[in-house]
Amino acid sequence: MIFAEICEIIMVVSFGFSWPFNVVKSYKARTTKGKSLSFLYLILFGYVAGITSKLVVFNPAKWYVLMFYVLNFIMVAADLCLYARNYRLDKKAGKNK
């Protein structure tokens, strides 16, 4: 059981370190080129499922895992907001057809 929890923590923390880089890249790119809206929605859905599972079987001694799920969700949501901004910028520049 402890091995599975350690693996889950490693996965969530690894994703957590990756998303800020992706958000910065989206901010600087100012375009949706190379981004997948369906991918972002699928990742958000996955984090909602993870958060829900942690709330259903909540263990106060392990609240930190839930915190990482929530932080990752916020990062993906920020990237989704940047996608919307970049889509508008693309449309304004005539890049979207």
C-alpha positions in Angstrom: 0.0 0.0 0.0 2.7 2.5 0.9 4.5 1.8 -2.4 1.4 2.6 -4.4 1.0 5.9 -2.5 4.6 6.8 -3.1 4.2 6.1 -6.8 1.0 8.3 -6.9 2.8 11.1 -5.1 5.7 10.9 -7.6 3.3 11.0 -10.5 1.3 14.0 -9.2 4.4 15.9 -8.2 6.1 15.3 -11.5 3.0 16.6 -13.3 2.9 19.5 -10.9 6.5 20.5 -11.8 5.7 20.2 -15.5 2.5 22.3 -15.7 4.0 25.7 -14.7 6.5 25.3 -17.6 3.7 24.6 -20.0 1.7 27.6 -18.7 4.7 29.9 -19.2 5.2 28.5 -22.7 1.5 29.1 -23.6 1.7 32.7 -22.2 4.8 33.5 -24.3 3.7 31.7 -27.4 0.5 33.8 -27.8 -0.9 31.2 -30.2 -2.9 28.0 -30.0 -0.6 26.3 -32.6 0.6 23.0 -31.2 -2.0 22.9 -28.4 -4.9 20.5 -28.1 -8.1 21.8 -26.5 -9.4 18.2 -26.1 -6.2 17.2 -24.3 -6.6 20.0 -21.8 -10.2 19.1 -21.1 -9.2 15.4 -20.7 -6.5 16.3 -18.3 -8.9 18.5 -16.3 -11.4 15.7 -16.2 -8.7 13.3 -14.9 -7.8 15.7 -12.1 -11.5 16.1 -11.2 -11.7 12.3 -10.9 -8.5 12.2 -8.8 -9.8 15.0 -6.5 -13.2 13.2 -6.2 -11.5 9.9 -5.3 -9.5 11.7 -2.6 -12.6 13.4 -1.2 -14.6 10.1 -1.2 -11.9 8.2 0.7 -10.5 11.2 2.6 -7.7 10.5 5.0 -6.7 13.6 7.0 -3.2 12.3 7.5 -2.7 12.4 3.7 -4.3 15.7 2.8 -1.1 16.7 1.0 -1.9 14.5 -2.0 -5.2 16.2 -2.4 -3.4 19.5 -2.3 -1.2 18.5 -5.3 -4.2 17.4 -7.3 -5.8 20.8 -6.7 -2.7 22.7 -7.6 -2.3 20.7 -10.8 -6.0 21.3 -11.6 -5.4 25.1 -11.2 -2.3 24.9 -13.5 -4.3 23.1 -16.2 -7.2 25.6 -15.8 -4.7 28.5 -16.2 -3.4 26.9 -19.3 -7.0 26.5 -20.6 -7.6 30.2 -19.9 -4.4 31.0 -21.9 -5.7 28.8 -24.7 -8.8 31.0 -24.8 -6.7 34.2 -24.9 -4.4 32.8 -27.5 -7.3 31.6 -29.6 -8.6 35.2 -29.6 -5.2 36.5 -30.5 -5.0 34.0 -33.4 -8.4 35.0 -34.6 -7.5 38.7 -34.5 -4.3 38.0 -36.4 -6.3 35.9 -39.0 -4.6 32.6 -38.0 -7.8 30.7 -37.3 -10.0 29.6 -40.1 
